[in-house]
Amino acid sequence: MDKFNYNIKAEIIPSTAKSGDTVTAKVYLSDVEGEVKNVYVSVPAYGIWEVLRSAGDNTYTLNYTIPWMAPYGKCEVNFYATSVNGQRGPSTVVQFYIQ
């Protein structure tokens, strides 16, 4: 298998929102070794997995509306990429707050 690795930075804008608000997730990959197929955002505790779209220059984005029934409080949001060969690369976690 080919090597698949990168540095990953992620942010959610804004970092605090209410149910029904739309937020933007952004992922920045650098020093990419291998070919990226998809970049994902996941909140496993709530069964959420979404694919971000490429914005060019190893930047990926997703606009997401917070579900109306989302519980209040802190939420850990995971970000990672997969290769064309199905390898999963490093991940990062962003703390997000629902008011």
C-alpha positions as a LaTeX table, in Angstrom:
\begin{tabular}{lrrr}
\hline
Residue & $x$ (\AA) & $y$ (\AA) & $z$ (\AA) \\
\hline
Met1 & 0.00 & 0.00 & 0.00 \\
Asp2 & 1.12 & 3.51 & $-0.71$ \\
Lys3 & 1.93 & 5.81 & 2.18 \\
Phe4 & $-0.93$ & 8.14 & 3.17 \\
Asn5 & $-0.26$ & 10.92 & 5.65 \\
Tyr6 & $-0.86$ & 14.65 & 6.18 \\
Asn7 & $-1.10$ & 17.41 & 8.77 \\
Ile8 & $-4.67$ & 18.40 & 9.54 \\
Lys9 & $-6.20$ & 21.54 & 11.02 \\
Ala10 & $-9.96$ & 22.07 & 11.38 \\
Glu11 & $-12.34$ & 24.75 & 12.57 \\
Ile12 & $-16.08$ & 25.26 & 12.93 \\
Ile13 & $-17.40$ & 28.77 & 12.33 \\
Pro14 & $-18.95$ & 29.94 & 14.58 \\
Ser15 & $-17.70$ & 27.74 & 17.43 \\
Thr16 & $-21.03$ & 28.10 & 19.29 \\
Ala17 & $-24.50$ & 27.84 & 17.73 \\
Lys18 & $-28.14$ & 27.04 & 18.48 \\
Ser19 & $-30.44$ & 24.41 & 17.02 \\
Gly20 & $-31.44$ & 25.48 & 13.51 \\
Asp21 & $-28.30$ & 27.60 & 12.96 \\
Thr22 & $-26.00$ & 26.86 & 10.03 \\
Val23 & $-22.29$ & 26.48 & 10.72 \\
Thr24 & $-19.33$ & 26.03 & 8.37 \\
Ala25 & $-16.73$ & 23.34 & 8.94 \\
Lys26 & $-13.32$ & 23.93 & 7.32 \\
Val27 & $-10.43$ & 21.48 & 7.09 \\
Tyr28 & $-6.93$ & 22.40 & 5.98 \\
Leu29 & $-4.53$ & 19.62 & 4.93 \\
Ser30 & $-0.81$ & 20.24 & 4.48 \\
Asp31 & 2.25 & 18.10 & 3.70 \\
Val32 & $-0.04$ & 15.56 & 2.02 \\
Glu33 & 1.61 & 12.24 & 1.10 \\
Gly34 & $-0.67$ & 10.19 & $-1.15$ \\
Glu35 & $-3.95$ & 11.04 & $-2.88$ \\
Val36 & $-6.94$ & 12.26 & $-0.86$ \\
Lys37 & $-10.28$ & 10.76 & $-1.86$ \\
Asn38 & $-12.59$ & 12.23 & 0.79 \\
Val39 & $-12.46$ & 14.38 & 3.90 \\
Tyr40 & $-15.01$ & 13.55 & 6.59 \\
Val41 & $-16.57$ & 15.19 & 9.61 \\
Ser42 & $-18.14$ & 12.90 & 12.16 \\
Val43 & $-19.94$ & 13.08 & 15.47 \\
Pro44 & $-20.19$ & 9.36 & 16.30 \\
Ala45 & $-22.19$ & 9.97 & 19.49 \\
Tyr46 & $-25.05$ & 11.27 & 17.32 \\
Gly47 & $-24.58$ & 9.12 & 14.20 \\
Ile48 & $-23.39$ & 12.02 & 12.03 \\
Trp49 & $-20.95$ & 11.41 & 9.16 \\
Glu50 & $-20.66$ & 13.91 & 6.31 \\
Val51 & $-18.24$ & 14.41 & 3.41 \\
Leu52 & $-16.71$ & 17.87 & 2.98 \\
Arg53 & $-16.29$ & 19.33 & $-0.50$ \\
Ser54 & $-12.99$ & 20.50 & $-1.92$ \\
Ala55 & $-12.47$ & 24.25 & $-2.04$ \\
Gly56 & $-9.03$ & 23.88 & $-3.69$ \\
Asp57 & $-5.52$ & 24.11 & $-2.24$ \\
Asn58 & $-6.13$ & 21.15 & 0.13 \\
Thr59 & $-8.98$ & 23.03 & 1.83 \\
Tyr60 & $-12.36$ & 21.36 & 2.37 \\
Thr61 & $-15.66$ & 22.86 & 3.57 \\
Leu62 & $-19.17$ & 21.89 & 4.61 \\
Asn63 & $-22.17$ & 24.00 & 5.60 \\
Tyr64 & $-24.28$ & 22.15 & 8.16 \\
Thr65 & $-27.53$ & 23.03 & 9.91 \\
Ile66 & $-27.64$ & 22.04 & 13.58 \\
Pro67 & $-30.59$ & 19.63 & 14.05 \\
Trp68 & $-33.57$ & 21.00 & 15.98 \\
Met69 & $-33.37$ & 18.19 & 18.52 \\
Ala70 & $-29.61$ & 18.55 & 19.15 \\
Pro71 & $-28.79$ & 18.42 & 22.87 \\
Tyr72 & $-27.25$ & 21.47 & 24.53 \\
Gly73 & $-23.63$ & 21.52 & 25.60 \\
Lys74 & $-20.18$ & 20.53 & 24.38 \\
Cys75 & $-19.81$ & 18.26 & 21.38 \\
Glu76 & $-16.62$ & 16.64 & 20.07 \\
Val77 & $-16.43$ & 16.81 & 16.28 \\
Asn78 & $-13.92$ & 14.57 & 14.46 \\
Phe79 & $-12.25$ & 15.32 & 11.13 \\
Tyr80 & $-10.14$ & 12.97 & 8.97 \\
Ala81 & $-9.39$ & 12.06 & 5.36 \\
Thr82 & $-9.27$ & 8.81 & 3.42 \\
Ser83 & $-7.08$ & 7.89 & 0.48 \\
Val84 & $-8.08$ & 6.51 & $-2.91$ \\
Asn85 & $-6.92$ & 3.10 & $-1.56$ \\
Gly86 & $-9.27$ & 3.31 & 1.44 \\
Gln87 & $-6.62$ & 4.20 & 4.02 \\
Arg88 & $-7.70$ & 6.48 & 6.85 \\
Gly89 & $-5.23$ & 9.20 & 7.77 \\
Pro90 & $-4.68$ & 11.17 & 10.98 \\
Ser91 & $-7.66$ & 12.85 & 12.63 \\
Thr92 & $-8.26$ & 15.92 & 14.73 \\
Val93 & $-11.03$ & 16.85 & 17.17 \\
Val94 & $-12.71$ & 20.25 & 17.47 \\
Gln95 & $-14.83$ & 21.22 & 20.48 \\
Phe96 & $-18.18$ & 22.68 & 19.45 \\
Tyr97 & $-20.84$ & 24.13 & 21.73 \\
Ile98 & $-24.61$ & 24.01 & 21.22 \\
Gln99 & $-26.55$ & 26.66 & 23.14 \\
\hline
\end{tabular}
